[in-house]
Amino acid sequence: MWFMPLGLFVASAVEITLGITLITKAIQQGRALPDPRQTITMILEELGEATTAEIIEKASQRSQDCKDRIPGTLVDLEENNKIKKRISREKKALVWTLVF
């Protein structure tokens, strides 16, 4: 009967250790993600103007994690007057450019 509490203690200690390890790894991976604001700025500096699809394509070449955050970041950058959008007749789409 004395081994049951010991077994529960060991199992609990292992669960807590595993939880702390997983949380630590998640925090480290979160720090390693590229900033989508910097990625968009670099892409627009390189291309001058680009459609949303072109920005997403270029960003996905740099990081798969960044790709999903691009549309929301574009809207955020526009609200903060860092970039602007306009309709391009040549590309038949919205294009984004940096505000100088």
N, CA and C of each residue as an Amber inpcrd file, in Angstrom:
protein
   300
   0.8080000  -1.2030000   0.0000000   0.0000000   0.0000000   0.0000000
   0.8480000   1.2610000   0.0000000   2.0440000   1.2000000   0.4900000
   2.8830000   2.3980000   0.5620000   3.3680000   2.8520000  -0.8150000
   3.3340000   1.9610000  -1.8240000   3.8380000   2.3180000  -3.1430000
   2.8450000   3.1390000  -3.9720000   1.5650000   3.1420000  -3.6090000
   0.5830000   3.9280000  -4.3620000   0.8410000   5.4340000  -4.2350000
   1.0190000   5.9780000  -3.0340000   1.3270000   7.4120000  -2.9590000
   2.6460000   7.7610000  -3.6390000   3.6260000   6.8540000  -3.5410000
   4.9090000   7.0910000  -4.1960000   4.7290000   7.1330000  -5.7180000
   3.9320000   6.2330000  -6.2510000   3.6620000   6.1990000  -7.6940000
   2.9380000   7.4530000  -8.1510000   1.9630000   7.9200000  -7.3670000
   1.2460000   9.1520000  -7.7050000   2.1860000  10.3560000  -7.6670000
   3.0810000  10.3810000  -6.7020000   4.0370000  11.4880000  -6.5990000
   4.9630000  11.5130000  -7.8200000   5.4810000  10.3690000  -8.2160000
   6.3810000  10.2880000  -9.3660000   5.6420000  10.6900000 -10.6450000
   4.4260000  10.1910000 -10.8290000   3.6500000  10.5270000 -12.0230000
   3.3570000  12.0250000 -12.0740000   3.0080000  12.6090000 -10.9360000
   2.7350000  14.0490000 -10.8830000   3.9920000  14.8610000 -11.2010000
   5.1210000  14.4510000 -10.6650000   6.3740000  15.1670000 -10.9230000
   6.7340000  15.1100000 -12.4030000   6.5340000  13.9680000 -13.0330000
   6.8270000  13.8230000 -14.4630000   5.8930000  14.7170000 -15.2840000
   4.6150000  14.7560000 -14.9590000   3.6400000  15.5950000 -15.6720000
   3.9950000  17.0750000 -15.5550000   4.3560000  17.4980000 -14.3710000
   4.7130000  18.9080000 -14.1550000   5.9780000  19.2600000 -14.9350000
   6.9650000  18.3830000 -14.9090000   8.2040000  18.6160000 -15.6480000
   7.9390000  18.6920000 -17.1450000   7.1310000  17.8060000 -17.6620000
   6.7890000  17.8150000 -19.0820000   6.0540000  19.1090000 -19.4480000
   5.1280000  19.5270000 -18.6270000   4.4040000  20.7700000 -18.8730000
   5.3210000  21.9810000 -18.9220000   6.2290000  22.0670000 -17.9820000
   7.1750000  23.1940000 -17.9490000   8.0770000  23.1650000 -19.1820000
   8.5130000  21.9830000 -19.5740000   9.3600000  21.8530000 -20.7610000
   8.6230000  22.3130000 -22.0170000   7.3790000  21.9040000 -22.1880000
   6.6090000  22.2920000 -23.3720000   6.3350000  23.7940000 -23.3980000
   6.0360000  24.3770000 -22.2600000   5.8010000  25.8230000 -22.1950000
   7.0820000  26.5770000 -22.5440000   8.2030000  26.1340000 -22.0400000
   9.4850000  26.7780000 -22.3390000   9.8000000  26.7210000 -23.8280000
   9.5800000  25.5660000 -24.4490000   9.8420000  25.4280000 -25.8880000
   8.9050000  26.3170000 -26.7010000   7.6520000  26.4370000 -26.3040000
   6.7070000  27.2980000 -27.0190000   7.1240000  28.7630000 -26.9370000
   7.5930000  29.1860000 -25.7940000   8.0580000  30.5680000 -25.6310000
   9.2820000  30.8240000 -26.5030000  10.2020000  29.8780000 -26.5500000
  11.4020000  30.0330000 -27.3770000  11.0520000  30.0980000 -28.8550000
  10.1170000  29.2960000 -29.3160000   9.7120000  29.3250000 -30.7140000
   9.0010000  30.6290000 -31.0420000   8.2210000  31.1400000 -30.1160000
   7.5370000  32.4130000 -30.3310000   8.5130000  33.5550000 -30.5120000
   9.6110000  33.5250000 -29.8120000  10.6420000  34.5640000 -29.9480000
  11.3630000  34.4610000 -31.2790000  11.4330000  33.2760000 -31.8320000
  12.1780000  33.0640000 -33.0690000  11.3830000  33.4350000 -34.3150000
  10.0730000  33.6700000 -34.1930000   9.2620000  34.0100000 -35.3580000
   9.6500000  35.3760000 -35.9080000   9.6760000  35.5080000 -37.2220000
   9.9920000  36.8150000 -37.7970000   8.8340000  37.7840000 -37.5890000
   9.1570000  39.0440000 -37.4910000   8.1430000  40.0760000 -37.3230000
   7.5140000  40.3600000 -38.6830000   6.1970000  40.1680000 -38.8340000
   5.5850000  40.3970000 -40.1440000   5.6630000  41.8570000 -40.5870000
   5.7330000  42.8040000 -39.6390000   5.8620000  44.2170000 -40.0180000
   7.1820000  44.4590000 -40.7440000   8.2480000  43.9070000 -40.2020000
   9.5600000  44.0610000 -40.8380000   9.5970000  43.3350000 -42.1810000
   8.9780000  42.1750000 -42.2330000   8.9570000  41.4030000 -43.4740000
   8.2300000  42.1770000 -44.5660000   7.0730000  42.7360000 -44.2530000
   6.3100000  43.5050000 -45.2370000   7.0870000  44.7310000 -45.6700000
   7.6990000  45.4190000 -44.7370000   8.4740000  46.6140000 -45.0630000
   9.6260000  46.2670000 -45.9990000  10.3350000  45.1840000 -45.7260000
  11.4500000  44.7700000 -46.5890000  10.9530000  44.4040000 -47.9860000
   9.8210000  43.7160000 -48.0530000   9.2730000  43.3190000 -49.3480000
   8.8680000  44.5470000 -50.1610000   8.2020000  45.5060000 -49.5160000
   7.7770000  46.7070000 -50.2390000   8.9620000  47.5970000 -50.6170000
  10.0130000  47.6090000 -49.8070000  11.2200000  48.3460000 -50.1880000
  11.8490000  47.7150000 -51.4260000  11.7970000  46.3950000 -51.4890000
  12.3880000  45.6630000 -52.6080000  11.5590000  45.8240000 -53.8850000
  10.2300000  45.6730000 -53.7720000   9.3720000  45.6720000 -54.9490000
   8.8010000  47.0510000 -55.3010000   8.7670000  47.9570000 -54.3780000
   8.1460000  49.2670000 -54.6020000   6.6620000  49.2210000 -54.3250000
   5.9310000  48.4260000 -55.0850000   4.5190000  48.1770000 -54.8190000
   4.2460000  46.7150000 -55.0940000   3.2770000  46.1730000 -54.3750000
   2.9840000  44.7520000 -54.5320000   1.5490000  44.4770000 -54.1260000
   0.9610000  43.4700000 -54.7490000  -0.3750000  43.0350000 -54.3580000
  -0.2660000  42.2040000 -53.0840000  -1.4110000  41.9740000 -52.4810000
  -1.4300000  41.1470000 -51.2700000  -0.8850000  39.7560000 -51.5710000
  -1.2800000  39.1960000 -52.7000000  -0.8060000  37.8520000 -53.0680000
   0.7080000  37.8300000 -53.2450000   1.2660000  38.8730000 -53.8700000
   2.7220000  38.9290000 -54.0540000   3.4400000  39.0370000 -52.7140000
   2.8810000  39.8310000 -51.8040000   3.4870000  39.9800000 -50.4790000
   3.4440000  38.6560000 -49.7270000   2.3080000  37.9810000 -49.7880000
   2.1800000  36.6920000 -49.0990000   3.1460000  35.6720000 -49.7000000
   3.2790000  35.6640000 -51.0270000   4.2010000  34.7250000 -51.6810000
   5.6410000  34.9740000 -51.2520000   6.0650000  36.2380000 -51.2510000
   7.4310000  36.5710000 -50.8320000   7.6490000  36.2480000 -49.3540000
   6.6450000  36.5550000 -48.5300000   6.7740000  36.2940000 -47.0920000
   6.8550000  34.7960000 -46.8130000   6.1250000  33.9920000 -47.5900000
   6.1550000  32.5440000 -47.3550000   7.5030000  31.9470000 -47.7450000
   8.2440000  32.6200000 -48.6200000   9.5820000  32.1560000 -48.9540000
  10.5340000  32.3740000 -47.7820000  10.2450000  33.3770000 -46.9710000
  11.1060000  33.6710000 -45.8150000  10.7250000  32.8430000 -44.5990000
   9.4040000  32.6660000 -44.3850000   8.9550000  31.8970000 -43.2210000
   7.5070000  31.4850000 -43.4020000   7.2110000  30.2220000 -43.1650000
   5.8270000  29.7420000 -43.2600000   4.9570000  30.3070000 -42.1380000
   5.5600000  30.6120000 -40.9910000   4.7990000  31.1400000 -39.8640000
   4.3080000  32.5520000 -40.1380000   5.0540000  33.3000000 -40.9030000
   4.7340000  34.6930000 -41.1760000   3.5590000  34.8150000 -42.1430000
   3.3940000  33.8530000 -43.0160000   2.4030000  33.8930000 -44.0900000
   0.9800000  34.1390000 -43.5880000   0.5950000  33.5110000 -42.5160000
  -0.7650000  33.6290000 -42.0000000  -1.0490000  34.9870000 -41.3650000
  -0.0040000  35.6850000 -40.9680000  -0.1910000  36.9500000 -40.2640000
  -0.1490000  38.1630000 -41.1870000   0.1260000  37.9650000 -42.4650000
   0.3060000  39.0770000 -43.3960000  -0.9570000  39.9190000 -43.5960000
  -2.1250000  39.3410000 -43.9170000  -3.2960000  40.1970000 -44.1690000
  -3.6560000  41.1140000 -42.9890000  -3.6490000  40.5920000 -41.7980000
  -3.9530000  41.4110000 -40.6250000  -2.8980000  42.4790000 -40.3820000
  -1.6580000  42.1450000 -40.6560000  -0.5750000  43.1090000 -40.4720000
  -0.6520000  44.2190000 -41.5150000  -1.0610000  43.8880000 -42.7430000
  -1.2410000  44.9150000 -43.7670000  -2.2720000  45.9470000 -43.3210000
  -3.3860000  45.4740000 -42.7990000  -4.4310000  46.3850000 -42.3190000
  -3.9080000  47.2290000 -41.1700000  -3.1870000  46.6210000 -40.2590000
  -2.6290000  47.3490000 -39.1180000  -1.6290000  48.4190000 -39.5750000
  -0.7690000  48.0820000 -40.5150000   0.2000000  49.0520000 -41.0210000
  -0.4940000  50.1990000 -41.7560000  -1.5850000  49.8860000 -42.4410000
  -2.3380000  50.9440000 -43.1300000  -2.9980000  51.8840000 -42.1220000
  -3.5560000  51.3250000 -41.0620000  -4.1810000  52.1550000 -40.0240000
  -3.1620000  53.0570000 -39.3410000  -1.9280000  52.6130000 -39.2470000
  -0.8630000  53.4060000 -38.6320000  -0.1220000  54.2810000 -39.6400000
  -0.6620000  54.3910000 -40.8630000  -0.0990000  55.2320000 -41.9290000
   1.3440000  54.8830000 -42.2770000   1.6760000  53.6170000 -42.2360000
   3.0110000  53.1670000 -42.6520000   2.9980000  52.7400000 -44.1200000
   1.8490000  52.2220000 -44.5720000   1.6810000  51.8350000 -45.9620000
   0.3270000  52.3540000 -46.4350000   0.1510000  52.3720000 -47.7550000
  -1.1520000  52.7620000 -48.3030000  -1.5060000  51.8010000 -49.4150000
  -2.7980000  51.7170000 -49.6910000  -3.2500000  50.8340000 -50.7650000
  -3.9520000  51.6690000 -51.8230000  -3.8940000  51.1540000 -53.0310000
  -4.6140000  51.7680000 -54.1340000  -4.9730000  50.6670000 -55.1170000
  -5.8720000  50.9790000 -56.0310000  -6.2710000  50.0140000 -57.0420000
  -5.3670000  50.1930000 -58.2570000  -4.7950000  49.1100000 -58.7110000
  -3.9140000  49.1370000 -59.8750000  -4.6540000  48.5640000 -61.0730000
  -4.7170000  49.3440000 -62.1410000  -5.3650000  48.8520000 -63.3620000
  -4.4780000  47.8250000 -64.0680000  -3.1710000  48.0100000 -63.9720000
  -2.2560000  47.0850000 -64.6270000  -2.3380000  45.6890000 -64.0110000
  -2.3320000  45.6400000 -62.6970000  -2.3540000  44.3540000 -61.9930000
  -3.7690000  43.8800000 -61.6930000  -4.7470000  44.7680000 -61.8810000
  -6.1560000  44.4640000 -61.6180000  -6.3460000  43.9420000 -60.2000000
  -5.7510000  44.6720000 -59.2700000  -5.8310000  44.2860000 -57.8610000
  -5.4480000  45.4830000 -56.9960000  -5.6290000  45.3050000 -55.6880000
  -5.1340000  46.3070000 -54.7490000  -3.6240000  46.1490000 -54.6420000
  -2.9210000  47.2580000 -54.6580000  -1.4760000  47.2100000 -54.4500000
  -1.1270000  48.0470000 -53.2340000  -0.0930000  47.6290000 -52.5530000
   0.3660000  48.2900000 -51.3410000   1.7110000  48.9590000 -51.6080000
   1.8840000  50.1660000 -51.0680000   3.1660000  50.8710000 -51.1770000
   3.4990000  51.4740000 -49.8260000   4.7860000  51.7170000 -49.6190000
   5.2290000  52.3710000 -48.3890000   4.8810000  53.8510000 -48.4270000
   4.5620000  54.4170000 -47.2780000   4.3330000  55.8480000 -47.1560000
   5.6550000  56.4770000 -46.7580000   6.0660000  57.4860000 -47.4690000
   7.3490000  58.1270000 -47.1570000   7.1290000  59.3920000 -46.3940000
